[in-house]
């Protein structure tokens, strides 16, 4: 009996051990580095989550989800071509030829990068719903307003590129219906609502200059209204910004005295900067620097020029010609800049060691702050040598990008040498600047207000460009080219003439800043203007753009990425027309 009891007891112990061993609770080990909900719902946790949303504005490793839109806005709009060599980053080649397809990686990259921003913004709003007691009502309002502004920005980017996309807010998540949201609703009312909330609840200034304020929201809301041709609503926002707007660090909105100073890291967060994402160099990680243009520098410069790589984003012949002016310093609005002697002389096919003289005709001085061309000083480096700084002239032409390029004097301080390229800088990228606001306001004045007010706004911008002290100079202090810039002195009495002048002013003032294609689409002129550009440019760069064509009703928008349709289902996510 005794031995039986012992055996029974041992058996029970073994059975208990087996039963315990069969449970999988021992697998529930907290992930290393995982933040608890209690950490995330504290004030510090929610602030950190908001900073993560801000950080996504520049794409965070998805370069073609960045707000510079150098491919989507500038290249598609004819400001530039891809440049460099046809085999380098070849996924962009079909984009510039309007031969893009739904399976392209760069298109998925733009979609994913902007939806990542939406997700991060929604995460902030979701956390605020269960915020700890240390998050005050005022904190909740401020954090909500910033998160909703950022969400509106990401959705506006998606709207411009893909038209209607699934709208997901903080109430939806995985397993809660997010996978059933269709792309069949207009995004603009949702974007407007977020921006109105931001406008109503943000302060005029912020303790940190990188945070958006109420005037940023006003300018952005005006822009969204303008895209919908809601001119009265847009005009009200722009009027308020012009009269009373100020930067997050308290500077009254104004044009910078010198056009070239807009693109200097040492002049970041100036009075013209309505909204810019912040960049910093030499912080221990280039992730804090401006990653936008690390490919978009002159090629093979060595120590005598910036970047040394990789020759992308070469300004077009057509853009350079657009800076030709008449004897009065006014642009050739009849389009004759692409004909005969009006075309700007260039060094296409000319070796750097061969003699070359620059164009002697009259030019808008903004050209040489926007485009690097042979014989003209390239910031404080040296005169642009021409072909020696161009990777492949037959593919990209003779010009180099110049805006958002760091100065020689910035090396080691406002430029970072800790990565594969010296092209990471502390230069902020300005998403909206005051000149943009003035020109958008001028558009509204033409449509529903005063033609003379539109002329006034346009002349404010031209007067800044006409300041001889702001022109590119040679080493001896003389002008680098034959610069002539005049104002519109005659009254504007015809809407069509005024509209053409303002549209063209946007092309010149904002060239290479990612606006052009979107402007052409909202004006309804994209197909005609882009195809004229492709025909002209294709005659210069036959292997790059020859035979390229934009198709109406299709290429105004990108295709919905095929991988998203495959995941979600074609019954939920509908492809855009023509793809």
C-alpha positions in Angstrom: 0.0 0.0 0.0 2.8 2.3 0.9 4.6 1.8 -2.5 1.3 2.3 -4.3 0.8 5.6 -2.7 4.3 6.7 -3.6 3.8 5.7 -7.2 0.4 7.5 -7.4 2.0 10.6 -5.9 4.9 10.5 -8.3 2.4 10.0 -11.2 0.5 13.1 -10.2 3.6 15.1 -10.1 4.7 13.9 -13.5 1.2 14.6 -14.9 1.2 18.1 -13.4 4.6 18.8 -15.0 3.4 17.5 -18.4 0.2 19.7 -18.1 2.3 22.7 -17.3 4.8 22.0 -20.1 1.9 21.8 -22.6 0.9 25.5 -21.9 2.5 28.1 -24.2 2.4 31.0 -21.7 6.2 30.7 -21.3 6.4 32.0 -24.9 4.8 35.4 -23.9 8.0 37.3 -23.4 7.8 41.1 -23.9 9.7 42.2 -26.9 13.0 43.9 -26.2 12.8 47.7 -26.7 9.0 47.6 -26.9 7.2 50.6 -25.4 4.3 49.9 -23.1 1.0 51.6 -23.6 1.5 53.5 -20.4 4.7 55.0 -21.8 3.0 56.0 -25.1 -0.1 57.6 -23.5 2.0 59.9 -21.2 2.7 63.5 -22.4 6.2 62.6 -23.4 5.0 59.5 -25.2 2.5 61.4 -27.3 4.9 64.2 -28.0 7.4 61.6 -29.2 4.7 60.0 -31.4 3.9 63.5 -32.9 7.6 64.1 -33.6 7.6 60.7 -35.5 4.8 62.0 -37.6 6.7 65.3 -38.3 9.7 63.3 -39.2 7.8 61.3 -41.9 7.2 64.5 -43.9 10.6 64.1 -45.7 9.8 60.5 -46.6 12.2 58.8 -44.1 14.1 56.6 -46.5 11.4 56.7 -49.2 12.9 59.5 -51.2 10.1 59.7 -53.7 7.5 60.3 -50.9 9.2 63.6 -50.0 7.4 66.9 -50.4 10.0 68.3 -52.8 8.2 66.3 -55.5 11.2 66.7 -57.8 10.1 63.7 -59.9 6.3 64.0 -59.6 6.0 67.8 -59.8 9.1 69.1 -61.5 10.2 66.3 -63.9 6.7 65.5 -65.1 6.0 69.3 -65.4 9.0 69.8 -67.7 11.3 71.8 -65.3 13.9 69.0 -65.6 14.6 65.5 -66.8 15.9 62.7 -64.7 19.4 63.4 -65.9 22.5 61.4 -65.0 22.8 58.1 -67.0 19.9 56.1 -68.4 20.8 53.0 -66.3 21.0 54.8 -63.0 17.7 54.7 -61.0 16.1 53.6 -64.2 12.6 53.3 -62.5 12.3 57.0 -63.1 12.7 56.7 -66.8 9.1 55.7 -67.6 7.8 58.4 -65.3 9.4 61.2 -67.3 8.1 59.6 -70.6 4.6 59.1 -69.2 5.0 55.3 -69.7 4.5 54.5 -66.0 2.8 51.2 -65.0 1.1 50.1 -61.7 4.0 47.7 -60.8 6.7 50.4 -60.6 8.6 50.6 -57.3 8.8 54.3 -57.2 5.0 54.7 -57.4 4.6 52.2 -54.5 7.2 54.1 -52.6 5.3 57.4 -52.9 2.1 55.6 -51.8 3.7 53.8 -48.8 5.6 56.8 -47.6 2.6 59.1 -47.5 0.4 56.4 -45.9 3.1 55.9 -43.3 2.6 59.6 -42.5 -1.1 59.1 -42.2 -0.6 56.1 -39.9 1.8 58.1 -37.6 -0.7 61.0 -37.5 -3.6 58.7 -36.7 -1.5 57.0 -34.0 -1.1 60.4 -32.2 -4.9 61.0 -32.3 -5.6 57.4 -31.1 -3.2 57.8 -28.2 -4.9 61.1 -27.2 -8.1 59.2 -26.7 -6.6 57.4 -23.7 -4.1 60.0 -22.6 -2.7 60.0 -19.1 -3.8 62.7 -16.6 -0.5 64.6 -17.2 -1.8 65.5 -20.7 -3.9 68.7 -20.1 -6.9 69.7 -22.2 -4.8 72.4 -23.8 -2.1 69.8 -24.6 -4.7 67.6 -26.2 -6.0 70.4 -28.4 -2.5 71.5 -29.5 -1.3 67.9 -30.2 -4.6 67.1 -32.1 -4.3 70.2 -34.2 -0.7 69.4 -35.3 -1.5 65.8 -36.0 -4.6 66.6 -38.0 -2.6 69.2 -40.0 0.0 66.6 -40.8 -2.6 64.0 -41.8 -4.1 66.6 -44.1 -0.7 67.2 -45.7 -0.1 63.5 -46.4 -3.6 63.0 -47.8 -3.2 66.1 -50.0 0.0 64.6 -51.4 -1.9 61.3 -52.1 -4.8 63.2 -53.6 -2.6 65.1 -56.1 -0.8 62.0 -57.2 -3.5 59.3 -57.1 -6.8 61.2 -57.0 -9.1 59.3 -54.7 -7.5 56.9 -52.3 -8.8 55.1 -49.2 -9.4 57.5 -46.3 -8.5 56.0 -43.0 -8.7 58.0 -39.7 -7.8 57.1 -36.2 -11.0 55.1 -35.6 -9.8 52.4 -38.0 -7.0 49.9 -37.6 -6.0 46.4 -38.6 -8.9 44.0 -37.9 -11.3 46.9 -37.4 -12.4 47.4 -41.0 -9.3 49.2 -42.4 -9.1 46.6 -45.1 -12.6 47.3 -46.3 -12.2 51.0 -47.0 -12.7 51.8 -50.7 -11.2 54.6 -52.8 -14.5 55.9 -53.9 -14.9 59.1 -51.8 -13.7 62.6 -52.3 -10.8 63.4 -50.0 -11.1 67.2 -50.1 -13.8 67.5 -47.4 -11.7 65.4 -45.0 -8.6 67.4 -45.8 -10.4 70.7 -45.3 -11.9 69.6 -42.0 -8.4 68.7 -40.6 -6.9 72.0 -41.8 -9.8 74.0 -40.4 -9.4 72.4 -37.0 -5.7 73.2 -37.2 -6.4 76.8 -38.1 -8.9 77.2 -35.3 -6.7 75.6 -32.6 -3.1 76.4 -33.3 -1.2 79.4 -31.9 0.3 82.1 -33.9 3.8 81.2 -32.8 5.5 78.0 -31.4 8.3 77.4 -29.0 10.0 75.3 -31.7 10.2 76.8 -35.2 9.7 73.5 -36.9 6.2 73.1 -35.6 3.3 74.4 -37.7 1.3 77.4 -36.5 -2.2 78.8 -37.4 -0.8 80.7 -40.4 0.8 77.6 -41.9 -2.7 76.0 -41.6 -4.3 79.1 -43.2 -1.9 79.1 -46.2 -2.3 75.3 -46.7 -6.1 75.6 -46.4 -6.1 78.3 -49.0 -4.0 76.1 -51.3 -6.5 73.2 -50.9 -9.4 75.6 -51.7 -7.5 76.9 -54.8 -7.0 73.4 -56.1 -10.8 73.0 -56.1 -11.3 76.4 -57.7 -13.0 77.7 -54.5 -11.6 81.1 -55.2 -13.5 83.1 -52.6 -12.6 80.8 -49.8 -9.0 80.6 -50.9 -8.7 84.4 -51.3 -10.0 84.9 -47.7 -7.1 82.7 -46.3 -4.5 84.3 -48.5 -5.7 87.8 -47.7 -5.3 87.0 -44.0 -1.9 85.5 -44.5 -0.7 88.5 -46.4 -2.0 91.0 -43.9 -1.3 89.3 -40.6 0.6 86.1 -41.2 3.8 85.3 -39.4 6.3 82.4 -39.1 6.3 80.0 -36.2 9.2 81.9 -34.8 7.2 85.2 -35.0 8.5 86.9 -38.2 6.0 88.7 -40.3 5.6 87.1 -43.6 7.7 88.9 -46.2 9.8 88.3 -49.3 13.5 87.9 -48.7 15.5 90.8 -50.1 17.6 88.5 -52.3 16.2 85.6 -54.3 19.4 83.5 -53.9 19.3 83.7 -50.1 16.1 81.5 -50.1 18.2 78.4 -50.7 21.0 78.8 -48.1 21.1 76.7 -45.0 22.5 79.7 -43.1 19.2 81.5 -43.9 16.8 78.8 -42.9 13.5 79.8 -41.2 13.5 83.2 -42.7 10.4 85.5 -43.1 9.4 83.9 -46.4 9.3 80.4 -45.0 5.6 79.5 -44.4 6.3 75.9 -43.8 9.6 73.9 -44.1 10.7 70.7 -42.7 13.8 71.1 -40.5 17.2 69.6 -41.2 20.4 69.5 -39.2 23.9 68.3 -40.1 26.7 66.8 -38.0 24.4 65.5 -35.3 25.8 62.0 -35.4 23.3 60.7 -37.9 22.5 61.9 -41.4 18.9 60.8 -40.7 18.6 64.3 -39.2 19.9 66.0 -42.4 18.1 66.9 -45.6 18.1 63.7 -47.6 16.1 65.1 -50.5 18.8 65.9 -53.0 21.7 63.7 -52.3 21.6 62.5 -55.9 20.9 65.9 -57.4 24.3 67.5 -57.5 26.7 68.1 -60.4 28.6 64.9 -61.3 32.3 64.2 -60.7 33.1 67.6 -59.3 35.9 66.4 -57.0 36.7 68.9 -54.3 35.9 71.8 -56.6 32.2 71.5 -56.4 29.3 70.2 -54.3 28.1 66.6 -53.9 30.3 65.0 -56.5 27.4 62.7 -57.3 25.2 61.8 -59.1 24.0 64.1 -61.8 20.3 63.7 -61.4 17.5 66.3 -61.9 19.0 68.2 -64.8 17.1 71.4 -65.8 15.5 71.2 -69.2 16.3 73.3 -72.3 12.8 74.5 -72.3 12.9 75.8 -68.7 16.2 77.7 -69.4 14.7 79.2 -72.5 11.7 80.4 -70.5 14.0 82.9 -68.7 14.5 84.8 -71.9 13.1 88.4 -71.6 12.4 91.2 -74.1 14.0 94.6 -74.1 11.7 95.7 -71.2 12.7 92.7 -69.1 9.4 90.9 -69.4 9.0 87.2 -70.3 8.0 86.1 -73.8 4.5 85.1 -72.9 3.7 84.2 -76.5 6.0 81.1 -76.3 8.6 82.4 -78.7 11.4 81.7 -76.2 11.8 78.2 -77.8 12.4 79.6 -81.3 15.4 80.9 -83.2 17.8 83.3 -81.4 15.5 83.4 -78.4 16.7 80.0 -77.4 19.5 80.3 -74.7 22.9 79.4 -76.1 24.2 76.2 -74.4 27.3 74.0 -74.5 25.5 70.7 -75.5 28.2 68.6 -77.2 31.0 70.9 -76.3 33.9 69.6 -74.2 35.0 71.6 -71.2 38.5 72.1 -72.7 37.0 73.6 -75.9 36.2 77.3 -76.1 32.7 78.5 -75.3 31.1 81.9 -74.8 27.9 82.3 -72.8 24.7 83.7 -74.1 24.8 87.5 -74.5 21.0 88.0 -74.7 18.8 89.5 -72.0 17.8 87.0 -69.3 15.8 87.0 -66.1 18.4 87.0 -63.3 16.6 84.2 -61.4 17.9 81.8 -64.1 21.4 81.7 -62.6 20.1 81.0 -59.1 18.0 78.1 -60.4 20.2 76.5 -63.0 23.9 75.7 -63.2 25.2 76.5 -66.7 28.7 76.8 -68.2 30.7 79.9 -67.5 28.5 81.2 -64.7 29.7 81.1 -61.0 28.2 78.1 -59.2 27.5 79.6 -55.8 30.9 80.2 -54.1 32.6 77.2 -55.7 33.8 78.1 -59.2 32.5 78.8 -62.6 30.5 75.8 -63.9 32.9 74.1 -66.3 30.2 72.5 -68.5 30.6 68.9 -69.7 33.1 67.9 -67.0 30.3 68.3 -64.4 27.7 66.4 -66.5 27.5 62.7 -66.4 25.9 62.1 -69.8 25.0 65.1 -71.9 23.2 63.1 -74.6 20.9 61.7 -71.9 20.4 64.7 -69.7 21.5 67.9 -71.4 24.1 70.5 -70.4 22.6 71.9 -67.2 22.9 71.2 -63.5 20.4 71.8 -60.6 21.4 74.7 -58.4 18.6 75.4 -55.9 19.0 73.6 -52.6 22.7 73.0 -53.2 25.1 73.7 -50.3 27.9 76.3 -50.5 31.6 75.7 -50.3 31.5 77.8 -47.1 29.0 75.3 -45.6 31.4 72.4 -45.6 31.7 70.7 -42.3 29.2 72.9 -40.5 25.9 73.0 -42.5 26.9 70.0 -44.6 27.6 66.5 -43.3 30.6 64.3 -44.3 29.8 61.2 -42.3 28.0 59.2 -45.0 28.6 57.9 -48.5 28.0 61.3 -50.0 28.7 64.8 -48.8 25.2 65.7 -50.2 23.4 65.5 -46.8 22.9 69.1 -45.6 21.3 71.3 -42.9 19.3 73.1 -45.6 15.6 73.0 -44.8 13.2 72.2 -47.6 10.5 74.8 -47.9 7.1 73.3 -48.7 5.3 76.6 -48.9 6.9 80.0 -49.1 5.4 83.5 -49.2 6.1 84.1 -52.9 3.9 81.0 -53.5 1.2 82.5 -51.3 1.3 85.8 -53.2 1.1 84.1 -56.6 -1.8 81.9 -55.4 -3.5 85.1 -54.1 -2.9 86.7 -57.5 -4.7 83.8 -59.2 -7.7 84.3 -56.9 -7.8 88.1 -57.7 -7.9 87.3 -61.4 -10.8 85.0 -61.1 -13.0 86.9 -58.6 -11.2 90.0 -57.5 -9.1 92.8 -58.9 -6.8 92.3 -61.9 -4.8 95.3 -60.6 -4.3 93.6 -57.2 -3.0 90.5 -59.1 -0.6 92.7 -61.0 0.5 94.3 -57.7 1.3 90.9 -56.1 3.1 89.7 -59.2 5.2 92.9 -59.3 6.2 92.5 -55.7 7.9 89.2 -56.7 9.4 90.6 -59.8 10.7 93.7 -58.0 12.7 91.4 -55.6 14.2 89.7 -58.6 15.0 93.0 -60.3 17.3 94.1 -57.4 20.8 94.2 -58.9 22.3 93.5 -55.5 20.7 90.1 -55.7 22.1 89.0 -59.1 24.8 86.5 -59.6 28.2 88.2 -59.8 31.6 87.4 -61.3 34.7 87.5 -59.2 35.2 91.1 -60.2 31.8 92.1 -59.0 30.2 92.5 -62.5 27.0 90.7 -63.4 27.6 87.1 -64.5 25.2 87.6 -67.5 23.1 90.2 -69.2 20.3 90.4 -66.7 17.3 92.5 -67.4 14.1 92.4 -65.2 11.1 94.7 -65.6 7.8 95.1 -63.9 4.4 95.0 -65.5 3.8 98.7 -65.8 0.6 98.7 -67.9 -2.7 98.0 -66.2 -4.1 94.5 -66.5 -7.5 94.7 -68.1 -7.9 91.3 -69.7 -8.3 88.2 -67.6 -6.7 85.9 -70.1 -3.6 88.0 -70.4 -3.3 88.4 -66.6 -3.9 84.7 -66.1 -1.1 83.8 -68.5 1.3 86.3 -66.9 0.7 84.9 -63.4 0.9 81.2 -64.5 4.2 82.0 -66.2 5.5 83.8 -63.1 4.9 80.7 -61.1 6.9 78.7 -63.7 9.9 81.1 -63.3 9.8 81.9 -59.6 9.1 78.4 -58.4 11.1 76.4 -61.0 12.5 73.1 -59.7 10.5 73.3 -56.5 8.0 70.6 -57.3 4.9 72.7 -58.3 4.8 72.7 -62.1 3.0 69.5 -63.0 0.3 70.0 -60.3 -0.2 73.5 -61.5 -0.7 72.4 -65.1 -3.2 69.8 -64.0 -5.3 72.1 -61.9 -5.3 74.7 -64.7 -6.5 72.1 -67.2 -3.5 72.8 -69.5 -1.3 69.8 -68.7 -1.8 67.7 -71.8 -1.1 70.5 -74.3 1.8 72.1 -72.3 3.5 68.8 -71.4 3.3 67.4 -74.9 4.7 70.6 -76.4 7.6 70.3 -73.9 8.1 66.6 -74.8 8.2 67.4 -78.5 10.7 70.2 -78.1 12.9 68.5 -75.6 12.7 65.2 -77.5 14.3 66.9 -80.4 17.2 67.7 -78.1 17.4 64.5 -76.2 16.1 61.9 -78.7 17.0 58.8 -76.8 15.6 60.1 -73.5 12.3 61.8 -74.5 11.9 61.2 -78.2 8.4 59.9 -78.9 7.2 60.4 -75.3 3.5 61.5 -74.9 1.1 62.4 -72.1 -2.4 61.0 -72.5 -5.4 63.0 -71.5 -7.7 61.3 -68.9 -4.9 59.0 -67.8 -1.6 60.6 -67.0 -3.0 63.4 -64.8 -2.7 60.8 -62.0 -0.5 57.9 -61.2 -1.8 54.3 -61.2 -2.8 52.8 -57.9 0.1 50.5 -57.0 -0.8 47.0 -58.2 0.6 45.4 -55.0 -2.0 47.3 -53.0 -4.8 46.1 -55.2 -3.5 42.5 -54.9 -3.5 42.7 -51.1 -6.8 44.5 -50.6 -8.7 43.2 -53.6 -9.9 44.7 -56.9 -13.4 44.9 -55.6 -12.3 47.3 -52.9 -9.5 49.3 -54.5 -10.3 50.4 -58.0 -7.5 51.2 -60.5 -7.3 54.7 -62.0 -8.6 55.1 -65.6 -6.3 54.0 -68.4 -4.1 51.7 -66.4 
